[in-house]
Amino acid sequence: MREESCSACARPTPGWPKPVEWARLKAAVGGNLIKPHALFAACERVPDGIACVDVEKNIHNPFYLGDQPAGTEVSGWLGAWRPAPSAYAVVARNAADVAAAVDFAREKRLRLVVKGGGHSYQGTSDAADSLLVWTRMMNSVRVHDAFVPQGGEGKVAPVPVVTAGAGATWIDLYYAVTAIAGRYVQGGGAPRSARRGWCKAVASAASRKVSAQRRPISWKRWWSLLTARCASSTRTRIRNCSGR
């Protein structure tokens, strides 16, 4: 069997990259190549250890899960997929890191998965023996007051838009667009879909309130406003989610 003959190489098939090849990838991405570990791996080693306690304390926090390379929003899908940490993860900082990871996966015939700041109910953000492109650090948000698409100069009128990095979440956009720029942006899930959906709707309502004030506020003030309204909407369900 030739080393490149596997359709999707996994350990320990002959096509699996050698340590020196992983080292070259690590160098290509500026050292940002890590080995993700299962969330409860620490509990298997030391059940009463500090690391295990930390996971158990934060496992229901979606922001914590988003900041873990092996974190998933749900614990799997019966008959479809189960969480499994990737063999390696490129902590992408820019497009060049993403391109290097994609090229490496293609050349070595590896399964490639992608995780940003959110989640995948279909299990596409993690897989055993895969290479993960983790874009959480690419979370920049930029507000453009007069945006014209490439090739549109003189053809379309400038409009205000916001561009977001691959790792940005909606709360990053809400803060940048409303709390800082004094504008409004709509996004997130439907308010009736789930508890987090209600909170997203409330974030939108909070955005409208802050946008109406037309003045920047601090992240601390923005977060306190959002969490207060979210907690209230969770207690009273749909009534407060409309922002009225």
C-alpha positions in Angstrom: 0.0 0.0 0.0 1.4 3.4 -0.9 1.3 6.0 1.9 -1.0 8.3 0.0 -3.5 5.5 -1.0 -5.9 5.8 1.9 -9.1 7.7 1.1 -9.2 9.4 4.6 -6.1 8.6 6.6 -6.5 7.7 10.2 -4.1 6.5 12.9 -2.2 4.1 12.5 -2.6 3.7 8.8 0.5 4.0 6.7 -0.7 7.3 5.2 -0.8 9.0 8.6 1.7 12.0 8.7 5.0 11.4 10.4 6.0 13.6 13.4 8.4 15.5 11.2 5.5 16.4 8.9 3.4 17.6 11.8 6.4 19.7 12.9 6.6 21.3 9.5 2.9 22.2 9.7 3.4 23.7 13.2 6.2 25.9 11.8 4.0 27.0 8.9 1.3 28.3 11.2 3.7 30.0 13.6 3.7 27.4 16.3 -0.1 27.4 16.6 -0.6 23.6 16.3 -2.0 21.9 19.4 -3.4 18.5 20.5 -6.9 18.9 21.7 -8.1 16.8 24.6 -11.6 15.5 25.4 -13.3 17.8 27.9 -13.5 15.2 30.6 -10.1 13.7 30.0 -8.9 15.4 33.2 -11.7 13.7 35.1 -10.5 10.3 33.8 -7.0 10.9 35.1 -7.8 12.7 38.4 -11.5 12.7 39.3 -11.1 15.0 42.2 -8.5 17.3 40.6 -8.8 21.0 40.0 -9.0 20.6 36.2 -11.9 18.1 36.5 -13.8 20.4 38.9 -13.3 23.3 36.5 -14.8 21.3 33.6 -17.8 20.2 35.7 -18.4 23.7 36.9 -18.4 25.2 33.4 -19.8 22.4 31.2 -23.2 24.2 30.9 -21.6 27.5 29.9 -21.8 27.9 26.1 -19.0 30.5 26.2 -16.7 28.1 27.9 -17.5 25.4 25.4 -16.8 27.8 22.6 -13.3 28.5 24.0 -12.4 24.8 24.1 -11.0 23.2 20.9 -12.8 20.0 21.7 -16.0 21.6 23.1 -19.3 20.8 21.5 -22.7 22.4 22.1 -24.4 19.0 22.5 -23.2 15.6 23.6 -23.8 13.9 20.3 -26.7 12.7 18.1 -28.0 9.1 18.6 -27.1 7.0 15.7 -25.2 9.8 13.9 -22.2 11.1 15.8 -20.4 11.2 19.1 -17.9 13.9 20.3 -14.3 13.0 19.7 -11.3 15.4 19.9 -9.3 15.9 16.7 -5.8 14.6 16.6 -4.4 18.0 16.0 -5.8 21.5 15.8 -4.5 24.6 14.0 -5.3 27.6 16.1 -5.9 29.9 13.1 -5.0 33.5 13.4 -5.4 34.5 9.8 -6.3 33.3 6.3 -2.7 32.0 5.8 -3.1 29.7 8.7 -6.4 28.3 7.4 -4.8 27.8 3.9 -1.9 26.0 5.4 -4.2 23.6 7.3 -6.4 23.0 4.3 -3.4 22.3 2.1 -1.9 19.9 4.6 -5.2 18.0 5.0 -5.5 17.7 1.3 -1.9 16.6 0.7 -2.0 14.0 3.5 -5.6 13.0 2.8 -6.8 13.8 6.3 -10.4 14.5 7.4 -10.8 18.2 8.0 -13.2 19.7 10.5 -13.9 23.4 11.3 -14.9 25.0 14.6 -15.4 28.7 15.1 -16.9 30.3 18.2 -20.2 28.4 17.9 -21.2 24.7 17.4 -22.4 22.1 15.0 -25.4 20.0 15.7 -24.3 17.7 12.9 -21.0 17.0 14.5 -18.9 18.7 11.8 -16.8 20.6 14.3 -15.0 17.6 15.7 -14.0 14.1 14.6 -11.5 11.5 15.7 -8.2 11.3 13.7 -9.0 14.6 12.1 -7.3 18.0 11.6 -9.3 20.8 13.2 -9.2 24.3 11.8 -10.1 26.3 14.9 -11.0 29.9 14.0 -12.0 31.2 17.4 -9.1 33.6 17.6 -10.2 35.2 14.3 -13.0 37.1 16.0 -12.4 40.7 14.8 -15.5 42.8 14.0 -15.2 45.9 11.8 -17.9 48.4 11.1 -17.9 50.2 7.7 -19.8 53.4 7.4 -19.7 53.5 3.6 -19.1 50.1 2.0 -19.0 49.5 -1.7 -18.4 45.9 -3.0 -15.5 45.3 -5.3 -16.4 46.2 -8.8 -19.4 48.3 -7.6 -17.6 51.7 -7.6 -19.9 54.2 -9.4 -22.6 51.6 -9.8 -24.1 51.2 -6.3 -24.4 53.6 -3.4 -22.3 53.1 -0.3 -24.1 51.5 2.6 -23.1 50.8 6.2 -22.1 47.2 6.8 -20.3 45.1 9.4 -17.7 42.4 8.6 -16.8 39.7 11.0 -14.0 37.2 11.4 -14.7 33.4 11.2 -14.5 33.1 14.9 -16.8 36.0 15.9 -20.1 35.2 17.6 -23.2 37.3 17.5 -22.5 38.9 20.9 -19.2 40.2 19.4 -21.2 41.8 16.6 -23.9 43.2 18.9 -21.2 44.9 21.1 -19.2 46.3 18.2 -22.1 47.5 16.2 -24.5 48.8 18.9 -22.5 49.5 22.0 -19.5 51.0 20.2 -20.8 52.2 16.8 -24.3 53.1 17.9 -26.0 51.2 15.1 -28.2 48.1 14.9 -27.6 44.6 13.6 -30.0 41.6 13.7 -28.9 38.0 14.0 -29.1 34.8 16.0 -31.8 32.2 16.4 -35.6 32.3 16.5 -36.9 33.5 20.0 -39.1 30.4 20.4 -36.5 27.8 19.5 -34.7 27.3 22.8 -33.6 29.1 25.9 -30.5 30.4 24.2 -32.7 31.5 21.4 -34.7 33.7 23.8 -31.4 35.2 25.0 -30.4 35.9 21.4 -33.7 37.7 20.9 -33.1 39.7 24.0 -29.6 40.6 22.8 -31.3 42.0 19.7 -33.7 43.9 21.9 -30.9 45.2 24.0 -29.1 46.2 20.8 -32.1 48.3 19.7 -32.2 50.0 23.1 -28.4 50.9 23.1 -28.6 51.9 19.4 -31.4 54.3 20.2 -29.1 56.0 22.8 -26.5 56.7 20.1 -23.6 56.7 22.4 -20.8 54.1 23.2 -21.0 52.1 26.4 -18.4 49.9 28.1 -18.3 46.1 27.7 -19.1 45.8 31.4 -22.2 47.9 31.1 -23.3 46.2 27.9 -22.9 42.7 29.5 -24.8 43.7 32.6 -27.6 45.1 30.5 -27.8 42.0 28.3 -27.7 39.5 31.2 -30.3 41.3 33.2 -32.7 41.4 30.2 -31.9 37.8 29.3 -32.6 36.6 32.9 -35.8 38.5 32.9 -36.9 37.0 29.6 -36.1 33.5 30.7 -38.4 33.8 33.6 -41.2 35.4 31.7 -40.5 33.5 28.4 -41.7 35.2 25.2 -43.2 38.2 26.8 -40.0 40.1 27.4 -38.2 38.8 24.3 -39.9 41.3 22.0 -38.2 44.1 23.8 -41.5 45.8 24.5 
